[in-house]
Amino acid sequence: MNHRTFAGVIAGAAAVVVAGASLAQRTFEVDILGETFGFDETTAKSVALADLHQGCPARDCIPSIDNPKFVDADSASHIVDDDVVIAISWKGEHRAYPSRILDHHEIVNDTIAGTPIAITWCPLCGSGVAIHRDIGSRVTEFGVSGVLYNSDLVLYDRATETLWDQIEATGIVGPMTGTKLKLIPVTTTRWSRWRTAHPDTLVLSTDTGFDKDYASDPYASYRRSTATMFPVMREDDRIPPKTVVYGFELSGQPVAFTESLLQKHGSYAYEQSGRTLTVTLKDDGSVSLEDGSSGERYAPIRLFWFAWFTFHPQTILVR
């Protein structure tokens, strides 16, 4: 795969893409890793600093939403039926976060039913992940670090300034390196499906405190392309790189199911090591997998194939 670039400005990504030059080769006045975070070769880390690619001029160049406001479904005139939302059901509450807004912010520091939760979205990987905002005994907020790892969003927490890879939800540089964040299942689906299944849902408002054009789609050309903006360590050409898949970790064995498979069948039974695993696409767009032998249920991450594979090269692909 060629790491092509796109001429112009990606609105909301705070990154100027120069024709003929890779974003990963851009230089900036501020070195985020060294000058902002103070990281060097003596810093605790699980990945090489050279594998973190700076994507914008400064930390928080893509601003998180730290005081989110919501409207009810009937008042959500800023989204249409086919829009993608990252949605969550938690302790009886339902909330939807339009990707049109998250494209410009990537992180919402929220509190749902008294639980501090961060909703995170990486437009480059098509991945939505929800995490608890408590680290140890402290509740923190998360921000956009300004660097990427395997083209994936790298978060930082404002309590310890550890860098966290979004897809793996693991500390990769800083004092909490190797720590796993606590995940909460989320659903990436179309607004019409979520609203029909959960008419009481609240929807993230465009009243974010920032002057952004949330009607725009800054990543439309990127999604249509086969290119990534930043290098990835591993590639696989069994299916196009931006095919949407649902990835599961099943007793140490990663498995990915294509979205098209689930849309065609609704429910699909898969045999692995003598057990039957049934993956189901539900009415609201959520996906789950059940082990018929143990009854155990698994929640996936929904993302582009290239992003799943680069972190899970031993994955089994079901399509």
N, C-alpha and C positions, 0 to 999 in steps of 0.2 A: 504494500500500500504506500502510495506517495503521500508525504505530509505536505499537502498543498495549502495555500493560504487564500484568503478572500479579501479583495481590495475593498477598502472602505472602513467605516467605523461600526463595530458591533455595539449598538446601543445597550446600555445597562451593563455591559461587560467591562466597561472602562478600559478597553484595549484597542489601540489603533493597529490595524493589520496592514502592513506595507506590502504591496504586490511584489512577489519575487523573493521575499525574505520570510523565513519561518518565525512565528511568534516566539518559539523557544530560543531563537537566536537574537531576539531584541535585547538591547541594553537599556537600563533605566538609571536615572540619577541616583536613586536610592536602592541599595541592595537590601531587600526586605529581610532575608535570612541573617545576614551579618550585621547590618546597621540597625535594623528595627528590633529584631528578636535577640541579637547578640549571640547567635549560634556560630560555632566553629567546629573544628575536628574533634575537640575534647568534649563536645556536648553529647549527652546520652541520645542515642538514636538507633533505629532499626533499619533505616534506609540511608543511602549515601546522599549528602547534601547536593551533589552534582545531579542526582536524579529528580530533584525538585526544580521545576521550571517556573521562573517568575513570569506572570501573565499580565501584570499591571503595575502602575508606578508606585503604589504604596499599599500597606495593610489597610483593610476596610475600604479600598477603592470601590468595591461593590458593597454598599451599606446594608447591614442587616436591619430587619424591622424589629425593634425592641419594645414597641408599644402598639401592638396590633389592634385594629378595630374591625368589627364584624357587622354584617347586615344579615337579615334573614333571607331565605331562599327567594321569596316573592319580590324582594327589593334588590336582588342581585342583577341589575340591568347591565353590569359591566362584563358579563360573560354570556356566551351563547351555548346552545346544546352540545355542539361538537368540541368545545374547548376542553383541554386537558386540565384536570385538577388533581392535586395531591391531597388525599382525604384521610381522615382518621376517625375512628370510633373509640372513645375512651371513657369508661365509667358512665356509660349512658349518654354521653354527649357526642355530637357529630359536628365536624368542621371540615370545610373545604378551602383549599388554598390554590387559587388559579395559577397555572404555570405562567400566564401572561404577566402576573405580578412577580412571581418568584424568579423569572428570567432576569429581572432587574435587581434582585436582592439576595437570592439564593438561601437565605436563612431567616426564619421567623422565630424569635425567642418568645414563646407563648406560655401560658399557664392554663391547663384544661382540667376542670373538676378538682382544682387545688394542686395539681401535679405540674411542676415546672418541666416543660417539654420544648425541644427545639425541632422545628420542621426544616429539613435541609433539602436542597434541590440542586443538582448539577446539570445544567443544560447540555454540556458537552457529552455527558455519559447517559443522559436521560434517566437519571437515578434519583429517586426520592427516598429519604431515610429519616425516620423520627427517632430521637434519642432523649433519654432523661437528662435534665440539666444539672443533676446533682453529681458531683465528683467527690467521693469520700463523704465528708460531713459538710461540704460546701455546695451551695447552689450558685451556679455561674451562668453567664451568657456566652454564646458562641458567636464568632465573627469570621469573616472571609479573610484568610491569611494573605491572599495575593499570589500564592504559588500553587502549582498543581503537581500531582503525582500520577503518572500514567494517564494524563489528561483528565484526572478526576479532581473535584473540589477538595482542597485541604482546609479544614476548619482550624481555628485556634480557640481555646477557651480563655476567658478574660481573668480567671482566677490564677491559673498556673502558667499560662502562655505556652502550653504544650500544643504541638501540631497534631492533628488527627486526620487520618484518611477517611473520607466519607463512606466509601463503599464497604470497607472492612471495619469501620467504626473502631479503629485502633490507634492509640498514640504512637506516632512514628518519630517524632523529634521532641526532646524536652524532658522535663522531670517525670512525666507520666508515660514515657515510652513503654510499649508493651501492654498497657492497660486497655481493656475492652470497655467500650461504652455500653450502657444498657439500652437495648433497642425496644421500640414499640412498633407493632405492625402498622403499616400504612397502605393505602390503596391509591394507585395511579390509574385514573379512569376518565371517562368522558362525563362532563357535567350532567348531561341528561340522565345517565344511568344512576349517578349518585343521588341526584335530586329526587328522582322517582322512588328510589328505595328508602331515602331518608329525608322526607319533606321538612322535617324540623331542623335540618342542618343549618349552621351558620356559615357564612362565606366571608373570607378575608376581603376587607374593603379597600378601595383605591385611596382612601384617606390615610396615607402612610406617613405623611409629614415630608415627603419628597416630591419634587417636581419631575415626574417621569411620564412618558407617553406609554401607558399600559395597553393601549389599543394596538401597538405595533408588535410585530413578531420578529425580533432581531436574529433569531436562529433558524428561520425558514430555509434559507439557502444551505446552511450547514447540515440540516437534517436530510436534505435531498442529496447531498454530496456523499461520496464514499470516503472522503478524507477526514482525518482527525486534525485538530489544530496543534496538538502537542504530541511528542513522541510517546509511544507505548512500548513496553519491553517485549511483548509477545503478540503475535498475530495469527489468525486462523481464517482460512478462506472457505470453509464448508458452507457458510451462508454469508450474505452481504454484511459488512461490519456494523451497520446501524439497524439491523433487524432487531426488533424488540423481543426480548426473552425474559422469562421468569427463572431466576436462579435460586437453587436450594442447596444447603449443606446437609447431607443425609449421612450421619454417622461417619463423617470424615470424607465422604465421597460427594463431590459437587456434581449436580445435575442441572441442566438448563432445558426448559421447554419453550418452544417458540410461541409467541402470542397468537400467531395464525393457527397453530394446532388447536389451542384452547378455544379460539373463536369458532373453529369448525366443529369441534366435538362437544364443547361445553364441559365434559368430564372425560378424563382419559386415564386408563389403568396401565401402569408401567411395572414390569417385573424386574426386580433387582435382588440378587442373592437369595432367591427362594421366597421373597416376600412380595406382596402386591401393594403398590403405592398408587393411590388415586389422587390425581390433581384435578381441581375443580375451579372453573370460572363462575362466580356467583352473579346474581342479578345486578348487584351494585358495582360490579367490576373488580371486586376483590378476588384474590386467588389464594387457595390453600391446598395443602397436600396432607393426606392421611395415610398412615401405615396401617394396612388391614390386619396385620398380625398383632401389633402392640396397641393400636388405637391412638398412637402419638400423632399430633398434628404439627405441621411445619408451616411457617410463613416465609414467603420469598422476598427477594428484592427484584424489582422490575427495572430493566435497564437495557442499553444497547449491547449487542453480542460482543463487540470488540472489548467493551469495558469489563464484562463478566469474564471473558476468556483470559485477558491479560492478568487478572488476579487469581484465576482458577484454571490454569493450563491443563490440569488433569480432568477437566469436566467431561461428563457424558452429555451429548447433545441429542435431544429428542425433538423431532420435527415432523 
